Structures are given as C-alpha cells and as structure tokens.
C-alpha cells in the first residue's frame, strides 16, 4: 500500500512538471514599439514566470531599463499547453489578464481586458 501511494504521488508530480516544462526556456518576443526582447521563462512556485533577459532594437542589443523585470506573471498551467495569469506591458506600465498557449517552439501570449473578452496578442519563438 505504501509503495502504491508513493508511485501515485510521483506520477502526479511528474505530470505537473511535464505540463509546465513546455513553457520553460528563453523566448523571443515580436517587435513592439521598435524593440524586441528575450524572455527567460522559469518555474515560480506552481506557475511559470518570464523575466526580460535581453533587449534589442534596430541597432542591435541594448541595455533597456526593463531588463530583469517580470513580464509574464504567475502563469498557471491548465494541463493542455495553455496557461492563465497576468502580463505586464512595459510601454504603458500596465498589467493585463494573461493567457498563454505553448505548442512546440511557438508561444502565443495574450494580454486581455474586459474580463478576457478583448485581447491583444504576440507570437513568440523559442530561442533556447
């Protein structure tokens, strides 16, 4: 009986980790306000968070004041490649309802208002 409980606990933990692993890594954003960034997505408790790691504009890499700030906030996995949490948009310093969908090396991030009815989105690609 004890072995069965341990096996069940390990299976449940493994399933949760696999569901979250899809979003982990470094992702490149679309160009927004003339610049794009590399976002490092990592585990933050039971959720996934994304921090601005590098920033680029038409002249190449530059040191934005936003490096090190959290852009993707507490994205909790739904178990089907989708996540729900919050998103910070640096250009207007606002936090939005966040939705995220990961499929392989593609990530679609949405920032929404009006209870999630009106959304703006970006498609990101995995860098590593």
N, C-alpha and C positions, 0 to 999 in steps of 0.2 A: 504494500500500500504506500509506504514511504517513497519507494522508487517511482511509483506511478505519479505521485504528487510532484516530485522533483522534475520528472520528464515533462509533465504538463506545464509547469512553471517555465522551464527552459524553452519549450515550444512557443509559449505565449510571448516571452521576451524576444525570441528570435524573429517572430512575425512582426512585432512592432519595430524592431531595428531595421528589418528589410524594407518596410514601408517608408521609413524616414530616410534611408540611405539614398534613395533616388534623387533627392534634392541637395544632398551634401556635395561640396566641391566649390569650384570657382566658376562663375558665370559672367558673361559679358552682356551688358545692357544694350538697348538700342540707343541711338543718339537722341538726346533730349536737351534742348536749349544749347545746341552746339557742342555738347560733350557726351562722352560715354564713360562707363566705369566697369571695373572688375569687382564683383561682389563675392566675398568668401562666405559661403553658407555652411553653418555648423550647428551641431546639437546645442540647444539651450533648454535644459530640463527635458520635458516630454515633447518639446516643439523644436522647430528649426528657425534660426535667425540668420540674417545676412548683413554683413558689415562691409562698408566701402573700403576696398583694399588699395586700388589704384585708379587714377583718373586720367583721361585722355581728351584732347581736343584736336583741331586740325593741324596744330603744330607738333603733336606727339604727346608723350606723357607729361603731366604737370602735377604739382602738389596742391590739390584743392583743399580748402578749409574743411571739406566734408570727409576726408579720409579718416577712417576709424569710427565713423558714426554708423549707427544701425539703421538700415533702410528697410529690411524685411523683419517684422517684429512678431515673435511668438506664433509662427505658422504651425498649426496643429494638423497632423495628417489625418485624413478621413479613411485611409486604407485602400484607396483606389487610384493613387497618384495625384489626388487633389488635396489641397491644404486650405485652411482658413485661419486668418489672423489679422494683422494690420500692416500697412505700408506707409512709409514716410517719403514725401516728395520734397527734395531739397530746394527746388526752385521757388516754392511758395511756403515752405516750412509748415506743411500741414500733414496730418496723419489721417489716413483713409481706411475704411474697411478693406481688408486684403483677401484676395483669392489667388491661389496658385495651382497650376496643373503642370506636372512633370511627365514627359514621355521621352525616354532615352536621353539624348543630348539636347532636347528642346524644353524650355520652361516658359510658360505663359503666366505673366504676373498682371493682376488687375488691382486697381485702386478704385473703390466704389463709394458713392454717396447715396442718399435716399434709401437707406436700409439694404443696399446692394442692387438697386434697380438700375442705376446709371453708373456705368463703369468705363474707365479708360484703361487700355492695356498696352503691354510691351511683350515682345517675344525675345527671349534671351537664348544664347547658345552657350554650351559648356566649354570652358577654356581648359579645365583640368578636373 
